């Protein structure tokens, strides 16, 4: 084969996108085969409140801790910048 034949046989993306049948990926085939006999159960968008790691405290506690740290850093930086030399 000459170099010109190779250029003519170059893969054309528009030709590939226009194909009538597209084969699924290997992962899609694997999951389809696995789920054929044993379909997955429903998965909630958010975890149940009883399964959360911080189920014993309010979500506002984390917010208050973060905001408190931010205020402390701002006050510390202000103290360092305005301290007389």
VMD Tcl script that builds the backbone (N, CA, C; Angstrom):
set m [mol new atoms 255]
animate dup $m
set s [atomselect $m all]
$s set {name element resname resid chain x y z} {
  {N N UNK 1 A 0.831 -1.176 0.000}
  {CA C UNK 1 A 0.000 0.000 0.000}
  {C C UNK 1 A 0.877 1.242 0.000}
  {N N UNK 2 A 0.441 2.196 -0.718}
  {CA C UNK 2 A 1.203 3.433 -0.771}
  {C C UNK 2 A 0.707 4.382 0.319}
  {N N UNK 3 A 1.429 5.459 0.479}
  {CA C UNK 3 A 1.063 6.458 1.492}
  {C C UNK 3 A -0.265 7.126 1.145}
  {N N UNK 4 A -0.539 7.260 -0.136}
  {CA C UNK 4 A -1.788 7.893 -0.570}
  {C C UNK 4 A -2.999 7.042 -0.175}
  {N N UNK 5 A -2.887 5.717 -0.278}
  {CA C UNK 5 A -3.989 4.845 0.124}
  {C C UNK 5 A -4.283 4.988 1.617}
  {N N UNK 6 A -3.216 5.154 2.401}
  {CA C UNK 6 A -3.405 5.329 3.835}
  {C C UNK 6 A -4.159 6.622 4.129}
  {N N UNK 7 A -3.857 7.665 3.383}
  {CA C UNK 7 A -4.539 8.941 3.599}
  {C C UNK 7 A -6.011 8.848 3.203}
  {N N UNK 8 A -6.299 8.101 2.171}
  {CA C UNK 8 A -7.681 7.945 1.733}
  {C C UNK 8 A -8.492 7.117 2.718}
  {N N UNK 9 A -7.840 6.220 3.427}
  {CA C UNK 9 A -8.537 5.354 4.378}
  {C C UNK 9 A -8.544 5.941 5.789}
  {N N UNK 10 A -8.105 7.161 5.902}
  {CA C UNK 10 A -8.063 7.798 7.216}
  {C C UNK 10 A -9.465 7.824 7.826}
  {N N UNK 11 A -9.511 7.602 9.101}
  {CA C UNK 11 A -10.794 7.529 9.800}
  {C C UNK 11 A -11.475 8.893 9.769}
  {N N UNK 12 A -12.728 8.914 9.365}
  {CA C UNK 12 A -13.489 10.149 9.250}
  {C C UNK 12 A -14.541 10.183 10.357}
  {N N UNK 13 A -14.447 11.176 11.241}
  {CA C UNK 13 A -15.359 11.250 12.380}
  {C C UNK 13 A -16.799 11.499 11.962}
  {N N UNK 14 A -17.015 12.283 10.933}
  {CA C UNK 14 A -18.389 12.529 10.502}
  {C C UNK 14 A -19.019 11.247 9.964}
  {N N UNK 15 A -18.236 10.421 9.311}
  {CA C UNK 15 A -18.727 9.137 8.830}
  {C C UNK 15 A -19.078 8.242 10.015}
  {N N UNK 16 A -18.220 8.232 11.053}
  {CA C UNK 16 A -18.462 7.385 12.219}
  {C C UNK 16 A -19.684 7.861 13.002}
  {N N UNK 17 A -19.850 9.176 13.139}
  {CA C UNK 17 A -21.002 9.705 13.865}
  {C C UNK 17 A -22.311 9.430 13.133}
  {N N UNK 18 A -22.249 9.299 11.830}
  {CA C UNK 18 A -23.451 9.050 11.050}
  {C C UNK 18 A -23.809 7.581 10.936}
  {N N UNK 19 A -23.113 6.717 11.655}
  {CA C UNK 19 A -23.384 5.285 11.579}
  {C C UNK 19 A -24.785 4.975 12.102}
  {N N UNK 20 A -25.447 4.016 11.473}
  {CA C UNK 20 A -26.807 3.655 11.863}
  {C C UNK 20 A -26.824 2.915 13.199}
  {N N UNK 21 A -25.833 2.092 13.473}
  {CA C UNK 21 A -25.780 1.317 14.706}
  {C C UNK 21 A -24.511 1.690 15.450}
  {N N UNK 22 A -24.676 2.030 16.722}
  {CA C UNK 22 A -23.516 2.341 17.561}
  {C C UNK 22 A -23.420 1.300 18.657}
  {N N UNK 23 A -22.268 0.689 18.766}
  {CA C UNK 23 A -22.053 -0.356 19.761}
  {C C UNK 23 A -21.835 0.278 21.126}
  {N N UNK 24 A -22.470 -0.248 22.176}
  {CA C UNK 24 A -22.262 0.312 23.505}
  {C C UNK 24 A -20.840 0.038 23.998}
  {N N UNK 25 A -20.417 0.825 24.952}
  {CA C UNK 25 A -19.074 0.659 25.496}
  {C C UNK 25 A -18.981 -0.659 26.262}
  {N N UNK 26 A -17.761 -1.051 26.574}
  {CA C UNK 26 A -17.540 -2.297 27.309}
  {C C UNK 26 A -18.178 -2.228 28.695}
  {N N UNK 27 A -18.094 -1.071 29.339}
  {CA C UNK 27 A -18.711 -0.928 30.667}
  {C C UNK 27 A -20.229 -1.048 30.577}
  {N N UNK 28 A -20.820 -0.445 29.559}
  {CA C UNK 28 A -22.278 -0.530 29.398}
  {C C UNK 28 A -22.702 -1.977 29.150}
  {N N UNK 29 A -21.937 -2.705 28.357}
  {CA C UNK 29 A -22.264 -4.130 28.115}
  {C C UNK 29 A -22.116 -4.950 29.400}
  {N N UNK 30 A -21.065 -4.664 30.175}
  {CA C UNK 30 A -20.838 -5.395 31.413}
  {C C UNK 30 A -21.978 -5.143 32.408}
  {N N UNK 31 A -22.371 -3.871 32.576}
  {CA C UNK 31 A -23.440 -3.556 33.507}
  {C C UNK 31 A -24.774 -4.125 33.045}
  {N N UNK 32 A -25.032 -4.093 31.744}
  {CA C UNK 32 A -26.276 -4.655 31.227}
  {C C UNK 32 A -26.342 -6.156 31.505}
  {N N UNK 33 A -25.226 -6.852 31.337}
  {CA C UNK 33 A -25.204 -8.290 31.610}
  {C C UNK 33 A -25.384 -8.566 33.101}
  {N N UNK 34 A -24.766 -7.759 33.941}
  {CA C UNK 34 A -24.869 -7.958 35.380}
  {C C UNK 34 A -26.284 -7.654 35.881}
  {N N UNK 35 A -26.878 -6.587 35.353}
  {CA C UNK 35 A -28.196 -6.162 35.813}
  {C C UNK 35 A -29.332 -6.972 35.199}
  {N N UNK 36 A -29.023 -7.785 34.205}
  {CA C UNK 36 A -30.061 -8.605 33.577}
  {C C UNK 36 A -30.656 -9.577 34.591}
  {N N UNK 37 A -29.798 -10.218 35.382}
  {CA C UNK 37 A -30.258 -11.187 36.371}
  {C C UNK 37 A -30.510 -10.552 37.734}
  {N N UNK 38 A -29.769 -9.513 38.058}
  {CA C UNK 38 A -29.846 -8.911 39.389}
  {C C UNK 38 A -29.864 -7.382 39.248}
  {N N UNK 39 A -31.032 -6.783 38.993}
  {CA C UNK 39 A -31.081 -5.332 38.802}
  {C C UNK 39 A -30.740 -4.584 40.089}
  {N N UNK 40 A -30.119 -3.421 39.971}
  {CA C UNK 40 A -29.757 -2.663 41.172}
  {C C UNK 40 A -30.996 -2.059 41.831}
  {N N UNK 41 A -30.907 -1.857 43.124}
  {CA C UNK 41 A -32.003 -1.236 43.855}
  {C C UNK 41 A -31.972 0.273 43.673}
  {N N UNK 42 A -33.035 0.935 44.065}
  {CA C UNK 42 A -33.069 2.398 43.933}
  {C C UNK 42 A -32.050 3.047 44.868}
  {N N UNK 43 A -31.437 4.111 44.403}
  {CA C UNK 43 A -30.448 4.842 45.183}
  {C C UNK 43 A -30.989 6.247 45.410}
  {N N UNK 44 A -31.115 6.673 46.670}
  {CA C UNK 44 A -31.651 8.004 46.927}
  {C C UNK 44 A -30.653 9.087 46.532}
  {N N UNK 45 A -31.197 10.270 46.229}
  {CA C UNK 45 A -30.334 11.394 45.870}
  {C C UNK 45 A -29.489 11.816 47.060}
  {N N UNK 46 A -30.083 11.849 48.222}
  {CA C UNK 46 A -29.368 12.189 49.450}
  {C C UNK 46 A -29.501 11.018 50.424}
  {N N UNK 47 A -28.521 10.902 51.283}
  {CA C UNK 47 A -28.539 9.811 52.255}
  {C C UNK 47 A -29.663 10.018 53.254}
  {N N UNK 48 A -30.153 8.931 53.801}
  {CA C UNK 48 A -31.169 9.007 54.839}
  {C C UNK 48 A -30.578 9.708 56.058}
  {N N UNK 49 A -31.368 10.503 56.780}
  {CA C UNK 49 A -30.833 11.197 57.957}
  {C C UNK 49 A -30.271 10.243 59.006}
  {N N UNK 50 A -30.810 9.042 59.102}
  {CA C UNK 50 A -30.306 8.108 60.111}
  {C C UNK 50 A -28.965 7.488 59.720}
  {N N UNK 51 A -28.581 7.581 58.461}
  {CA C UNK 51 A -27.316 6.997 58.019}
  {C C UNK 51 A -26.200 8.021 57.901}
  {N N UNK 52 A -26.482 9.267 58.187}
  {CA C UNK 52 A -25.442 10.289 58.094}
  {C C UNK 52 A -24.433 10.112 59.217}
  {N N UNK 53 A -23.204 10.526 58.964}
  {CA C UNK 53 A -22.142 10.401 59.968}
  {C C UNK 53 A -22.391 11.348 61.142}
  {N N UNK 54 A -22.940 12.528 60.869}
  {CA C UNK 54 A -23.155 13.515 61.929}
  {C C UNK 54 A -24.621 13.564 62.333}
  {N N UNK 55 A -25.226 12.414 62.552}
  {CA C UNK 55 A -26.656 12.377 62.840}
  {C C UNK 55 A -26.990 12.925 64.220}
  {N N UNK 56 A -26.014 13.041 65.136}
  {CA C UNK 56 A -26.294 13.486 66.483}
  {C C UNK 56 A -26.305 14.994 66.648}
  {N N UNK 57 A -25.852 15.756 65.668}
  {CA C UNK 57 A -25.792 17.203 65.837}
  {C C UNK 57 A -26.502 17.916 64.702}
  {N N UNK 58 A -26.800 19.146 64.966}
  {CA C UNK 58 A -27.516 19.964 63.996}
  {C C UNK 58 A -26.577 20.399 62.868}
  {N N UNK 59 A -27.101 20.574 61.658}
  {CA C UNK 59 A -26.231 21.068 60.571}
  {C C UNK 59 A -25.748 22.488 60.820}
  {N N UNK 60 A -26.416 23.219 61.717}
  {CA C UNK 60 A -25.979 24.580 62.021}
  {C C UNK 60 A -24.706 24.604 62.840}
  {N N UNK 61 A -24.390 23.527 63.534}
  {CA C UNK 61 A -23.165 23.480 64.328}
  {C C UNK 61 A -21.953 23.589 63.413}
  {N N UNK 62 A -21.942 22.855 62.316}
  {CA C UNK 62 A -20.825 22.919 61.372}
  {C C UNK 62 A -20.713 24.315 60.767}
  {N N UNK 63 A -21.843 24.918 60.436}
  {CA C UNK 63 A -21.840 26.261 59.864}
  {C C UNK 63 A -21.277 27.257 60.865}
  {N N UNK 64 A -21.688 27.155 62.124}
  {CA C UNK 64 A -21.203 28.073 63.153}
  {C C UNK 64 A -19.704 27.906 63.380}
  {N N UNK 65 A -19.206 26.683 63.346}
  {CA C UNK 65 A -17.773 26.443 63.530}
  {C C UNK 65 A -16.976 27.065 62.386}
  {N N UNK 66 A -17.423 26.875 61.160}
  {CA C UNK 66 A -16.710 27.432 60.011}
  {C C UNK 66 A -16.726 28.956 60.066}
  {N N UNK 67 A -17.886 29.540 60.303}
  {CA C UNK 67 A -17.966 31.000 60.383}
  {C C UNK 67 A -17.141 31.543 61.543}
  {N N UNK 68 A -17.117 30.848 62.659}
  {CA C UNK 68 A -16.284 31.266 63.787}
  {C C UNK 68 A -14.805 31.255 63.436}
  {N N UNK 69 A -14.358 30.249 62.715}
  {CA C UNK 69 A -12.954 30.194 62.287}
  {C C UNK 69 A -12.628 31.329 61.327}
  {N N UNK 70 A -13.533 31.647 60.426}
  {CA C UNK 70 A -13.313 32.745 59.481}
  {C C UNK 70 A -13.209 34.063 60.233}
  {N N UNK 71 A -14.085 34.302 61.180}
  {CA C UNK 71 A -14.043 35.536 61.972}
  {C C UNK 71 A -12.749 35.608 62.772}
  {N N UNK 72 A -12.308 34.500 63.359}
  {CA C UNK 72 A -11.071 34.478 64.126}
  {C C UNK 72 A -9.872 34.811 63.249}
  {N N UNK 73 A -9.820 34.285 62.037}
  {CA C UNK 73 A -8.709 34.577 61.125}
  {C C UNK 73 A -8.729 36.047 60.723}
  {N N UNK 74 A -9.915 36.595 60.441}
  {CA C UNK 74 A -10.018 38.010 60.071}
  {C C UNK 74 A -9.540 38.897 61.227}
  {N N UNK 75 A -9.963 38.579 62.454}
  {CA C UNK 75 A -9.529 39.366 63.609}
  {C C UNK 75 A -8.029 39.242 63.844}
  {N N UNK 76 A -7.481 38.059 63.674}
  {CA C UNK 76 A -6.047 37.856 63.845}
  {C C UNK 76 A -5.252 38.641 62.808}
  {N N UNK 77 A -5.688 38.596 61.555}
  {CA C UNK 77 A -4.994 39.357 60.507}
  {C C UNK 77 A -5.116 40.861 60.752}
  {N N UNK 78 A -6.264 41.310 61.213}
  {CA C UNK 78 A -6.426 42.722 61.541}
  {C C UNK 78 A -5.534 43.143 62.681}
  {N N UNK 79 A -5.380 42.303 63.697}
  {CA C UNK 79 A -4.510 42.608 64.825}
  {C C UNK 79 A -3.050 42.680 64.386}
  {N N UNK 80 A -2.635 41.780 63.517}
  {CA C UNK 80 A -1.242 41.755 63.051}
  {C C UNK 80 A -0.943 42.984 62.201}
  {N N UNK 81 A -1.878 43.405 61.351}
  {CA C UNK 81 A -1.642 44.539 60.457}
  {C C UNK 81 A -1.690 45.879 61.177}
  {N N UNK 82 A -2.470 46.021 62.236}
  {CA C UNK 82 A -2.623 47.310 62.900}
  {C C UNK 82 A -1.811 47.417 64.195}
  {N N UNK 83 A -0.986 46.484 64.464}
  {CA C UNK 83 A -0.154 46.505 65.670}
  {C C UNK 83 A 0.940 47.549 65.511}
  {N N UNK 84 A 1.190 48.410 66.505}
  {CA C UNK 84 A 2.263 49.412 66.381}
  {C C UNK 84 A 3.623 48.718 66.418}
  {N N UNK 85 A 4.547 49.245 65.645}
  {CA C UNK 85 A 5.897 48.643 65.578}
  {C C UNK 85 A 6.786 49.185 66.622}
}
mol reanalyze $m
mol bondsrecalc $m
mol representation Tube
mol addrep $m
